[in-house]
């Protein structure tokens, strides 16, 4: 459904959103290790996101990636389009170049409503919305928690805040 690059980008943005702020930035190595993503591949993804102003970066000692308050308002589709291109989710499900309503592939009209619904949802859900879902503890992403949060998640569920 989503490319591996988009999956990595979305997971990384959520990790950065959860683990950074203007005074505490996270480096590529920290994100790559925590999310088990190849470091150099992730560096290219994060660079694209920073150039697209979907995340922030700073260089030098204490540098790294972080989100400012405006970045939490970006829709998830913006992250996907930043790394995969603006029409990446509108392409033919079978990978055909000539698929359209006028020249459909065998599954075009079956997939169309699903794709339209997915695009609508990804346009409405923001980084902040997804992060809020994670904080409510009824959804998860493996390896997203760090430090004290890992200790909490491994403890008795009744002891969590």
N, C-alpha and C positions, 0 to 999 in steps of 0.2 A: 504494500500500500504506500508507505513512505520509503524513500531511498535511505540507505544507510547513512548518507551524509546528513539528511534531514533529521534522522533519529538522533545522531550524535549532536547535531546543533541544538535540538530541542532539549535533550538531556543536559547538555553543557550549560545552556542559558539558565535552566532551572537550578542547577548546582551553583552557578555563580550567583544567582539571585538569592539563594538560601545561605550562602557562605561568605558573602562579601558585602562591603559598603564602601563609601568614599575613603575611609581611613584604613580599611582592611581589604586589600585586593588579593585575588587568587591567581597564581601562575598557571601556565599551560601544564606544567608537570604535575601540579597538585590535582587539577581537573582530570588529566589523562589517567593518573594512577587511581583516583577514586572511582572513576567511571569505567575503567578498563578499556580506554580508547587509545589507539596508537598516537603517541605524542606529536609526531611531525604532521600527521594527517589532521589532528585536532588543531594544531597551530594554524594551518591554512584556513580551517573553518572559522576559528575565532577571529582571524584577521579580516575575513569577509564580513563577519557580523559587526566588527568594530568600524570598518570602512562604511558599512551601511547604517551606522549610528544606532544599531539595535542593542549593543553593549558598549561600554566605555573601556578604554585602556590607558595606561600610563606607563612610561618607560622609566628605567633607572632603578636604583635601590628602593625597595618597597613597592615597586611597580607591579602591574598585572592587570587583571580584568575585574570589572565591577559593573553594577547597574545603578543608575541614578533613579530618582523617583519617576521621571517620565518614561523610562525604559520598561517599567512594569505595565504600562498601558499599551504596549505594542501587541497586536494580534499575532497569534501563532503562525498564521499564514505568511506574515512578513518575514519571519525567520526562515521558513521553508523556501520562499521565493528568493531570499537573499543568497542562499547556498545552492539552490537547484535551478533557479531561473523562474521568471514570472508565469510561465505556462506549464510548469512541471507536472502539476496535478490535473491538467486538462488534456494530457496526451492520451492516445489510444491505449486501452488496457492490454491489448495484444501487441503493442509496440509498432503498429502500422503507421506509416507516414501519411497516408491518404485517408484516414478514417475521419468522417464527419457525418452530420445528419443527412447530407446529400449523398454521401458515399460511405455508408456505415460498415463496420466490421460485424461479424456474427453476434457479438455480445454488446454492441454499442448501446442499444436501447434498453438493455437490462442494467448496464453499469451506469448509464447517464443519471438517473435519479439518485443513486447512491453517491456518485461523485459530486453532484450538485449539493447534496446535503452535507457531505464532508467539507466541501469548500466553504459553505455557509457557516458551519460550526467553527472551522479554523479561523474564519474572518471575525467571529464574535468572541471567541475565547482569547483572553489576554494572558500574558506572562503572569501577571498578578493573580488572575483567576486560577490558573493551573497551580501556582505556588500555594494559594489558599487551600486548594483541595489536598495538597500534600500535607499541609499543616494540620488538617482535620483528621489525619491518620486513618481514613477509610480508603485511601488509595496510596500507592507507593511506587517508587522507582528504586530498584536494588542499587546499593552503593551510593545513594544520594546523601545519606546522613553521614556526618563526620563527628569525631570527638565524643562529647557528652551525649549527643543524640544517638550514637551507635550503642552506647552503654544502656541508655533508656530502652531502645528498641529490643535489646537482648534480655532485658530484665522482665520481671513479672508484669503482664499488661495492666494489672490492677494498681501497680505502683506508678504508672505514668501519669503526668499532669494532663 
